[in-house]
Amino acid sequence: MRNRARILTPLVAAGLLATACTGGGSTPTPPATQAPSQGAVASANPDSLPRNETLYTTGTQWGPPANYNPIREWDSAVGTKGLVYETMFHYDTTAAKLTPWLATSGTWTDDTTYEVKLRPGVKWSDGQPLTAKDVVFTFELGKMETIPYHNLWDWLKSVEATDDQTVKFTFSKANYQEWDFMLYTRSIVPEHVWKGRAEKEVLDGVNDNPVGTGAYTFMSKDQDRVVLQRRDDWWGKTALNLEPKPKYIVDIATPSNEVAMGLLLQQKLDLSNNFLPGVANLVQGNFGLTTYYNEPPYMLSANTAWLVPNTTKKPMDDPAFRKALASSVDVKKIVEGVYGNLVKAASPTGLLPQWEQFVDQGVVGKSGFAFDAAKAKKLLADAGYKDGDGDGYVENKDGSKISLSLIVPSGWTDWMESARSISASAKTAGIQITPDFPDFNALVEKRAKGDFDLLINNERQLSNSPYTYYEYMFQLPIQKQQNTVNFARYENKKAWELVQQLDQVKTDDIEGMKKLTSQLQQIHLDDLPVIPLWYNGLWAQSSTSVWKNWPAAAGSAPKTGAVMWRNWLELGGFETLTQLQPSGS
């Protein structure tokens, strides 16, 4: 996942979260890491830090910190983006609106011109002022072909600083949905530090001495942790009237979720963003642990887990077979038996609960699906799939054997058990599916090449718009290597045209968005290029032994997300840090 091909879209960052955190199982395979050189971020002993001023977290990083490079949003050290580097806006998932951050405002001055006013008085951690030239420089880095947001320049004509605090973006066409996404996901970097860096260094450089505008700087690192220290001169204290309460943040790379559970119970961790099976019993018990809800599903929803069929292979190329497959999966058994109700079953559309207003219930009522083994059998028979040899499994229409493999990463115990459950329920409908558990890197290679029958995937997260969801599902053209989207290799030009039309609907035009998402839902449910299964939780188990006032659905508690995952600090994770209180107070 290091080499970013030009086919990547500006939305890649949303899909390249460490999947181990957002959907994976008990002991994910650690990603390949690049040992940071010993530079300004020197090693130190975090155990000497005052416990009542220190927040201990885990669940994002599974090995040594790879780099401190905000361009690398998929494997940079925890806090690189969001705590050290910042974006022009944040996105409030509760109010569904952009929140000014480094910018005070952003305005479409005409249909293809967007003007950003930067906040005066913001300084980089080396004391230099943030200016419009830094924003221009950051976006112009995208002209380099390997940079993840390179495709932005397919529709961005120019970016210019009209004065020290004003940036003008001029577009050949206005992709409003993508642009809102870009405003809260693009880290701004300092021109005076980054100028002159070659393309390889911009993309692959460790950036061992990060200079950001954020509330924290890196204090130390080790093989299993990074330590961040709060900046007393952070601009947001006065401009936003916000200040994160922990003076130090220590993010620990735990080797497994079981280790994280043990540290939580020993009060050596304050926040675990891991999937922890059985946490419901701990929340109900007297262990000082809290979650967003105090009853199932306990967690906010973060992303949708799909069963993805390879539509270039028989019989997955047949929509009738895919519909039968969808009806053969007993999701309720997975939700209850595998997850203990820590997740919610997805709607047939798969749109996250936060996007419920966009679900066309008429389309769902007419074309949706549910677990029904008898219906699955009938759909198979009506489409010509029959059990000719009496082994309990249907064959292809030409009589050849159907024996499908379902791959999920080895060690991701919840997905492994889910795959076994899918196999068992499919058998009752006469579909033969064998679970297979390659290591994570091998799976990624198979997925990219199309060397699979079925897989489970969840690489599109909560965002500002359902556009990101449908862009994942329908993006064309199909490439030889599908690295980030449309792993099903599903080709539907009409659907992709509708997605592009949705992109060009202004983000405050809810009715315009509904009209297009309704048509996309109809195509999705008619053809089922991906089969929604369940909503993965925004895994967050918090200890109240040192810090309190964690986000919760009930009462006056914050309604943000307690999360340190990459690319989520702008979605409420940072705001959570500002609302914590010492438990002794």
Disulfide bonds with the S-S distance in Angstrom:
none
